[in-house]
Amino acid sequence: MLPSDVIVFSRTLDYRHDSIPAAAGAIARLAEAERLRAFATEEPGDLSPARLAHAAAVVFLSTSGEVLDARAQQALQSYVRAGGGFLGVHGASASNYGWPWYQALVGAVFTKHPAEQAADVVREDAAHPATSALPDRWRWHDEWYDFRASPRANVRVLLSVDEGTYEGGGMGDHPVAWCHAFEGGRSFYTALGHSIAGWSDPLLLAHVRGALRWVAGR
């Protein structure tokens, strides 16, 4: 039997997004639609080898700060290396700054963002399940994260934001969603998902559902 759990981990030790409850509820419904069962937690101890053995995917939902102890780090690393799926959402790139392995897993490290505002999202890859239902370009309101460096050289970029359509962008080439094979596992990151309202929008839900399906190997 394939693993059927989705562990939704949303511990925060720095900034806490008020969208976490809405996002966790939405992800639980998306998991159910994929015949998966979501388990929400903020306890590092729940990222144990025993629980991860039943996980089709681990979602880091707008985490912040150094959220894992050494045991949880080892368990997550072993899980991914055994073929597990990881989905990082929004603040997941603002977590575990002291752990280079995690930064490589996510693909980029958050540095700053301008004021929350609307911008044009560009679909760069229409073949992935996380983007196949999206338009080639659409206007989206979010918190546009800058990263230490563009991940493009190391990942499959799916979405980018057009910096000419908002104020305060600092990257030029600015991916906002991507995936990659990583040390035997599957990793996906999306910078979208800051606001409560976004988690009832059909486009974001289609994006995250496709990402969940991909990391879970469905």
Phi and psi restraints in degrees (value plus and minus 20) as a CYANA .aco file:
   2 LEU   PHI     -91.1   -51.1
   2 LEU   PSI     126.7   166.7
   3 PRO   PHI     -77.0   -37.0
   3 PRO   PSI     121.3   161.3
   4 SER   PHI    -145.4  -105.4
   4 SER   PSI     -17.4    22.6
   5 ASP   PHI    -113.0   -73.0
   5 ASP   PSI     128.6   168.6
   6 VAL   PHI    -141.3  -101.3
   6 VAL   PSI      93.4   133.4
   7 ILE   PHI    -108.2   -68.2
   7 ILE   PSI      96.9   136.9
   8 VAL   PHI    -123.4   -83.4
   8 VAL   PSI      86.2   126.2
   9 PHE   PHI    -126.1   -86.1
   9 PHE   PSI     102.3   142.3
  10 SER   PHI    -154.7  -114.7
  10 SER   PSI      15.0    55.0
  11 ARG   PHI     -87.8   -47.8
  11 ARG   PSI     119.8   159.8
  12 THR   PHI    -151.2  -111.2
  12 THR   PSI     112.6   152.6
  13 LEU   PHI    -139.1   -99.1
  13 LEU   PSI     -19.7    20.3
  14 ASP   PHI    -150.3  -110.3
  14 ASP   PSI    -150.5  -110.5
  15 TYR   PHI     -81.7   -41.7
  15 TYR   PSI     120.0   160.0
  16 ARG   PHI    -139.3   -99.3
  16 ARG   PSI     101.9   141.9
  17 HIS   PHI     -96.4   -56.4
  17 HIS   PSI     112.5   152.5
  18 ASP   PHI     -95.0   -55.0
  18 ASP   PSI     -24.6    15.4
  19 SER   PHI    -104.3   -64.3
  19 SER   PSI     -24.9    15.1
  20 ILE   PHI     -76.9   -36.9
  20 ILE   PSI     -67.8   -27.8
  21 PRO   PHI     -80.4   -40.4
  21 PRO   PSI     -63.9   -23.9
  22 ALA   PHI     -83.6   -43.6
  22 ALA   PSI     -61.4   -21.4
  23 ALA   PHI     -86.2   -46.2
  23 ALA   PSI     -63.2   -23.2
  24 ALA   PHI     -82.1   -42.1
  24 ALA   PSI     -60.6   -20.6
  25 GLY   PHI     -84.8   -44.8
  25 GLY   PSI     -61.9   -21.9
  26 ALA   PHI     -84.5   -44.5
  26 ALA   PSI     -63.0   -23.0
  27 ILE   PHI     -84.6   -44.6
  27 ILE   PSI     -56.5   -16.5
  28 ALA   PHI     -81.2   -41.2
  28 ALA   PSI     -61.6   -21.6
  29 ARG   PHI     -89.0   -49.0
  29 ARG   PSI     -58.8   -18.8
  30 LEU   PHI     -84.7   -44.7
  30 LEU   PSI     -60.5   -20.5
  31 ALA   PHI     -81.4   -41.4
  31 ALA   PSI     -64.3   -24.3
  32 GLU   PHI     -80.2   -40.2
  32 GLU   PSI     -59.1   -19.1
  33 ALA   PHI     -84.6   -44.6
  33 ALA   PSI     -43.9    -3.9
  34 GLU   PHI    -116.5   -76.5
  34 GLU   PSI      -7.6    32.4
  35 ARG   PHI      41.8    81.8
  35 ARG   PSI      19.1    59.1
  36 LEU   PHI    -139.5   -99.5
  36 LEU   PSI     141.7   181.7
  37 ARG   PHI    -141.1  -101.1
  37 ARG   PSI      98.4   138.4
  38 ALA   PHI    -106.2   -66.2
  38 ALA   PSI     122.5   162.5
  39 PHE   PHI    -149.7  -109.7
  39 PHE   PSI      92.9   132.9
  40 ALA   PHI    -112.8   -72.8
  40 ALA   PSI     116.3   156.3
  41 THR   PHI    -174.3  -134.3
  41 THR   PSI     136.8   176.8
  42 GLU   PHI    -146.2  -106.2
  42 GLU   PSI      -3.9    36.1
  43 GLU   PHI    -121.5   -81.5
  43 GLU   PSI      98.2   138.2
  44 PRO   PHI     -75.8   -35.8
  44 PRO   PSI     -51.0   -11.0
  45 GLY   PHI     -83.4   -43.4
  45 GLY   PSI     -39.3     0.7
  46 ASP   PHI     -96.9   -56.9
  46 ASP   PSI     -31.4     8.6
  47 LEU   PHI    -111.9   -71.9
  47 LEU   PSI      46.1    86.1
  48 SER   PHI    -125.9   -85.9
  48 SER   PSI     136.6   176.6
  49 PRO   PHI     -75.6   -35.6
  49 PRO   PSI     -57.7   -17.7
  50 ALA   PHI     -84.5   -44.5
  50 ALA   PSI     -64.4   -24.4
  51 ARG   PHI     -94.8   -54.8
  51 ARG   PSI     -58.8   -18.8
  52 LEU   PHI     -85.2   -45.2
  52 LEU   PSI     -43.5    -3.5
  53 ALA   PHI     -81.8   -41.8
  53 ALA   PSI     -43.1    -3.1
  54 HIS   PHI    -123.1   -83.1
  54 HIS   PSI     -13.2    26.8
  55 ALA   PHI    -114.2   -74.2
  55 ALA   PSI     105.1   145.1
  56 ALA   PHI     -99.6   -59.6
  56 ALA   PSI     -44.2    -4.2
  57 ALA   PHI    -180.4  -140.4
  57 ALA   PSI     131.7   171.7
  58 VAL   PHI    -138.1   -98.1
  58 VAL   PSI     106.0   146.0
  59 VAL   PHI    -129.1   -89.1
  59 VAL   PSI     102.5   142.5
  60 PHE   PHI    -116.0   -76.0
  60 PHE   PSI      86.9   126.9
  61 LEU   PHI    -121.9   -81.9
  61 LEU   PSI      83.0   123.0
  62 SER   PHI      26.3    66.3
  62 SER   PSI      22.4    62.4
  63 THR   PHI     -87.7   -47.7
  63 THR   PSI     143.2   183.2
  64 SER   PHI    -174.7  -134.7
  64 SER   PSI     122.9   162.9
  65 GLY   PHI      64.4   104.4
  65 GLY   PSI    -188.6  -148.6
  66 GLU   PHI    -107.6   -67.6
  66 GLU   PSI      65.1   105.1
  67 VAL   PHI    -108.7   -68.7
  67 VAL   PSI     -27.7    12.3
  68 LEU   PHI    -138.8   -98.8
  68 LEU   PSI     118.8   158.8
  69 ASP   PHI    -105.5   -65.5
  69 ASP   PSI     158.7   198.7
  70 ALA   PHI     -81.7   -41.7
  70 ALA   PSI     -59.3   -19.3
  71 ARG   PHI     -84.4   -44.4
  71 ARG   PSI     -64.4   -24.4
  72 ALA   PHI     -86.5   -46.5
  72 ALA   PSI     -57.3   -17.3
  73 GLN   PHI     -78.4   -38.4
  73 GLN   PSI     -68.3   -28.3
  74 GLN   PHI     -83.9   -43.9
  74 GLN   PSI     -60.1   -20.1
  75 ALA   PHI     -85.9   -45.9
  75 ALA   PSI     -63.1   -23.1
  76 LEU   PHI     -84.6   -44.6
  76 LEU   PSI     -62.8   -22.8
  77 GLN   PHI     -81.6   -41.6
  77 GLN   PSI     -65.0   -25.0
  78 SER   PHI     -84.7   -44.7
  78 SER   PSI     -59.1   -19.1
  79 TYR   PHI     -80.8   -40.8
  79 TYR   PSI     -68.9   -28.9
  80 VAL   PHI     -83.6   -43.6
  80 VAL   PSI     -63.6   -23.6
  81 ARG   PHI     -87.3   -47.3
  81 ARG   PSI     -39.5     0.5
  82 ALA   PHI    -108.9   -68.9
  82 ALA   PSI     -13.9    26.1
  83 GLY   PHI      85.6   125.6
  83 GLY   PSI      -8.2    31.8
  84 GLY   PHI     -92.6   -52.6
  84 GLY   PSI     145.1   185.1
  85 GLY   PHI    -129.8   -89.8
  85 GLY   PSI     115.6   155.6
  86 PHE   PHI    -143.8  -103.8
  86 PHE   PSI     111.7   151.7
  87 LEU   PHI    -144.8  -104.8
  87 LEU   PSI      94.9   134.9
  88 GLY   PHI    -119.8   -79.8
  88 GLY   PSI     112.2   152.2
  89 VAL   PHI    -140.4  -100.4
  89 VAL   PSI     106.7   146.7
  90 HIS   PHI      29.0    69.0
  90 HIS   PSI    -122.4   -82.4
  91 GLY   PHI     -84.8   -44.8
  91 GLY   PSI     -24.7    15.3
  92 ALA   PHI     -77.6   -37.6
  92 ALA   PSI     -45.2    -5.2
  93 SER   PHI    -102.6   -62.6
  93 SER   PSI     -23.9    16.1
  94 ALA   PHI    -127.6   -87.6
  94 ALA   PSI      16.1    56.1
  95 SER   PHI    -153.3  -113.3
  95 SER   PSI     133.3   173.3
  96 ASN   PHI      33.9    73.9
  96 ASN   PSI      28.7    68.7
  97 TYR   PHI     -82.1   -42.1
  97 TYR   PSI     -42.4    -2.4
  98 GLY   PHI    -111.5   -71.5
  98 GLY   PSI     -10.8    29.2
  99 TRP   PHI    -144.6  -104.6
  99 TRP   PSI      74.9   114.9
 100 PRO   PHI     -77.9   -37.9
 100 PRO   PSI     -54.0   -14.0
 101 TRP   PHI     -80.8   -40.8
 101 TRP   PSI     -62.9   -22.9
 102 TYR   PHI     -84.9   -44.9
 102 TYR   PSI     -60.8   -20.8
 103 GLN   PHI     -80.3   -40.3
 103 GLN   PSI     -59.6   -19.6
 104 ALA   PHI     -88.6   -48.6
 104 ALA   PSI     -56.2   -16.2
 105 LEU   PHI     -81.3   -41.3
 105 LEU   PSI     -69.2   -29.2
 106 VAL   PHI     -87.1   -47.1
 106 VAL   PSI     -63.8   -23.8
 107 GLY   PHI      91.1   131.1
 107 GLY   PSI     -38.1     1.9
 108 ALA   PHI    -180.1  -140.1
 108 ALA   PSI     142.8   182.8
 109 VAL   PHI    -142.7  -102.7
 109 VAL   PSI     104.6   144.6
 110 PHE   PHI     -83.3   -43.3
 110 PHE   PSI     119.8   159.8
 111 THR   PHI    -139.0   -99.0
 111 THR   PSI     -68.8   -28.8
 112 LYS   PHI    -184.3  -144.3
 112 LYS   PSI     152.3   192.3
 113 HIS   PHI    -171.9  -131.9
 113 HIS   PSI     131.4   171.4
 114 PRO   PHI     -99.5   -59.5
 114 PRO   PSI    -192.9  -152.9
 115 ALA   PHI     -78.8   -38.8
 115 ALA   PSI     123.8   163.8
 116 GLU   PHI     -77.2   -37.2
 116 GLU   PSI     112.3   152.3
 117 GLN   PHI    -185.5  -145.5
 117 GLN   PSI     151.4   191.4
 118 ALA   PHI    -103.8   -63.8
 118 ALA   PSI     129.7   169.7
 119 ALA   PHI    -175.8  -135.8
 119 ALA   PSI     149.7   189.7
 120 ASP   PHI    -112.3   -72.3
 120 ASP   PSI     103.6   143.6
 121 VAL   PHI    -113.4   -73.4
 121 VAL   PSI     114.1   154.1
 122 VAL   PHI    -131.0   -91.0
 122 VAL   PSI     105.5   145.5
 123 ARG   PHI    -101.7   -61.7
 123 ARG   PSI      98.9   138.9
 124 GLU   PHI    -116.7   -76.7
 124 GLU   PSI     -38.7     1.3
 125 ASP   PHI    -162.7  -122.7
 125 ASP   PSI      92.9   132.9
 126 ALA   PHI    -112.7   -72.7
 126 ALA   PSI     -24.7    15.3
 127 ALA   PHI    -107.9   -67.9
 127 ALA   PSI     -38.6     1.4
 128 HIS   PHI     -98.0   -58.0
 128 HIS   PSI     125.7   165.7
 129 PRO   PHI     -79.9   -39.9
 129 PRO   PSI     -43.0    -3.0
 130 ALA   PHI    -100.7   -60.7
 130 ALA   PSI     -30.4     9.6
 131 THR   PHI    -147.6  -107.6
 131 THR   PSI     -29.5    10.5
 132 SER   PHI     -82.0   -42.0
 132 SER   PSI     -48.1    -8.1
 133 ALA   PHI    -113.6   -73.6
 133 ALA   PSI     -18.1    21.9
 134 LEU   PHI    -114.9   -74.9
 134 LEU   PSI     135.6   175.6
 135 PRO   PHI     -94.9   -54.9
 135 PRO   PSI     145.4   185.4
 136 ASP   PHI     -86.2   -46.2
 136 ASP   PSI     -49.5    -9.5
 137 ARG   PHI    -171.5  -131.5
 137 ARG   PSI     113.6   153.6
 138 TRP   PHI    -169.7  -129.7
 138 TRP   PSI     135.1   175.1
 139 ARG   PHI    -104.8   -64.8
 139 ARG   PSI     107.3   147.3
 140 TRP   PHI    -159.3  -119.3
 140 TRP   PSI     119.0   159.0
 141 HIS   PHI    -121.0   -81.0
 141 HIS   PSI     102.3   142.3
 142 ASP   PHI    -181.2  -141.2
 142 ASP   PSI    -192.8  -152.8
 143 GLU   PHI    -125.6   -85.6
 143 GLU   PSI      90.0   130.0
 144 TRP   PHI    -109.0   -69.0
 144 TRP   PSI      81.7   121.7
 145 TYR   PHI     -92.0   -52.0
 145 TYR   PSI     113.1   153.1
 146 ASP   PHI    -111.8   -71.8
 146 ASP   PSI     130.9   170.9
 147 PHE   PHI    -141.7  -101.7
 147 PHE   PSI     142.1   182.1
 148 ARG   PHI     -75.7   -35.7
 148 ARG   PSI     -57.4   -17.4
 149 ALA   PHI    -176.5  -136.5
 149 ALA   PSI     133.9   173.9
 150 SER   PHI     -85.1   -45.1
 150 SER   PSI     115.8   155.8
 151 PRO   PHI    -102.7   -62.7
 151 PRO   PSI     -18.4    21.6
 152 ARG   PHI     -72.7   -32.7
 152 ARG   PSI     -55.9   -15.9
 153 ALA   PHI     -87.5   -47.5
 153 ALA   PSI     -38.6     1.4
 154 ASN   PHI    -138.2   -98.2
 154 ASN   PSI     -23.1    16.9
 155 VAL   PHI    -157.1  -117.1
 155 VAL   PSI     152.3   192.3
 156 ARG   PHI    -115.8   -75.8
 156 ARG   PSI      85.4   125.4
 157 VAL   PHI     -96.3   -56.3
 157 VAL   PSI     110.7   150.7
 158 LEU   PHI    -128.2   -88.2
 158 LEU   PSI     -61.1   -21.1
 159 LEU   PHI    -154.1  -114.1
 159 LEU   PSI     126.9   166.9
 160 SER   PHI    -154.9  -114.9
 160 SER   PSI     145.5   185.5
 161 VAL   PHI    -131.0   -91.0
 161 VAL   PSI     117.2   157.2
 162 ASP   PHI    -101.2   -61.2
 162 ASP   PSI      87.4   127.4
 163 GLU   PHI     -87.1   -47.1
 163 GLU   PSI     -35.2     4.8
 164 GLY   PHI     -96.3   -56.3
 164 GLY   PSI     -24.8    15.2
 165 THR   PHI    -127.4   -87.4
 165 THR   PSI     -13.7    26.3
 166 TYR   PHI    -170.1  -130.1
 166 TYR   PSI     150.8   190.8
 167 GLU   PHI    -122.6   -82.6
 167 GLU   PSI     112.5   152.5
 168 GLY   PHI      84.2   124.2
 168 GLY   PSI     -16.4    23.6
 169 GLY   PHI     -87.0   -47.0
 169 GLY   PSI     123.7   163.7
 170 GLY   PHI    -149.6  -109.6
 170 GLY   PSI      -1.5    38.5
 171 MET   PHI    -136.7   -96.7
 171 MET   PSI     -46.9    -6.9
 172 GLY   PHI      59.1    99.1
 172 GLY   PSI    -117.1   -77.1
 173 ASP   PHI     -88.8   -48.8
 173 ASP   PSI      97.0   137.0
 174 HIS   PHI    -155.1  -115.1
 174 HIS   PSI      55.3    95.3
 175 PRO   PHI     -81.8   -41.8
 175 PRO   PSI     126.9   166.9
 176 VAL   PHI    -149.0  -109.0
 176 VAL   PSI     -26.7    13.3
 177 ALA   PHI    -171.2  -131.2
 177 ALA   PSI     118.1   158.1
 178 TRP   PHI    -179.9  -139.9
 178 TRP   PSI     149.9   189.9
 179 CYS   PHI    -164.2  -124.2
 179 CYS   PSI     142.1   182.1
 180 HIS   PHI    -184.9  -144.9
 180 HIS   PSI     133.1   173.1
 181 ALA   PHI     -95.8   -55.8
 181 ALA   PSI     116.3   156.3
 182 PHE   PHI    -162.7  -122.7
 182 PHE   PSI      90.7   130.7
 183 GLU   PHI      29.5    69.5
 183 GLU   PSI      19.7    59.7
 184 GLY   PHI      78.0   118.0
 184 GLY   PSI     -35.9     4.1
 185 GLY   PHI    -128.1   -88.1
 185 GLY   PSI    -191.2  -151.2
 186 ARG   PHI    -142.8  -102.8
 186 ARG   PSI     110.0   150.0
 187 SER   PHI    -146.1  -106.1
 187 SER   PSI     117.1   157.1
 188 PHE   PHI    -154.8  -114.8
 188 PHE   PSI     118.4   158.4
 189 TYR   PHI    -153.9  -113.9
 189 TYR   PSI     116.4   156.4
 190 THR   PHI    -147.5  -107.5
 190 THR   PSI     112.6   152.6
 191 ALA   PHI    -102.7   -62.7
 191 ALA   PSI     -27.7    12.3
 192 LEU   PHI     -95.9   -55.9
 192 LEU   PSI     140.7   180.7
 193 GLY   PHI      93.7   133.7
 193 GLY   PSI       4.6    44.6
 194 HIS   PHI     -91.2   -51.2
 194 HIS   PSI     -62.1   -22.1
 195 SER   PHI    -115.7   -75.7
 195 SER   PSI     136.2   176.2
 196 ILE   PHI     -82.0   -42.0
 196 ILE   PSI     -64.8   -24.8
 197 ALA   PHI     -80.2   -40.2
 197 ALA   PSI     -54.9   -14.9
 198 GLY   PHI     -79.3   -39.3
 198 GLY   PSI     -48.5    -8.5
 199 TRP   PHI    -100.6   -60.6
 199 TRP   PSI     -13.3    26.7
 200 SER   PHI    -137.3   -97.3
 200 SER   PSI     -13.8    26.2
 201 ASP   PHI    -105.7   -65.7
 201 ASP   PSI     110.7   150.7
 202 PRO   PHI     -79.4   -39.4
 202 PRO   PSI     -52.6   -12.6
 203 LEU   PHI     -88.8   -48.8
 203 LEU   PSI     -65.7   -25.7
 204 LEU   PHI     -84.8   -44.8
 204 LEU   PSI     -60.4   -20.4
 205 LEU   PHI     -84.0   -44.0
 205 LEU   PSI     -60.0   -20.0
 206 ALA   PHI     -84.9   -44.9
 206 ALA   PSI     -58.9   -18.9
 207 HIS   PHI     -82.1   -42.1
 207 HIS   PSI     -69.8   -29.8
 208 VAL   PHI     -91.3   -51.3
 208 VAL   PSI     -55.8   -15.8
 209 ARG   PHI     -82.5   -42.5
 209 ARG   PSI     -63.4   -23.4
 210 GLY   PHI     -83.9   -43.9
 210 GLY   PSI     -58.4   -18.4
 211 ALA   PHI     -84.6   -44.6
 211 ALA   PSI     -63.4   -23.4
 212 LEU   PHI     -82.8   -42.8
 212 LEU   PSI     -61.9   -21.9
 213 ARG   PHI     -81.1   -41.1
 213 ARG   PSI     -60.7   -20.7
 214 TRP   PHI     -89.5   -49.5
 214 TRP   PSI     -67.6   -27.6
 215 VAL   PHI     -87.5   -47.5
 215 VAL   PSI     -48.7    -8.7
 216 ALA   PHI    -100.3   -60.3
 216 ALA   PSI     -25.5    14.5
 217 GLY   PHI      49.9    89.9
 217 GLY   PSI       9.6    49.6
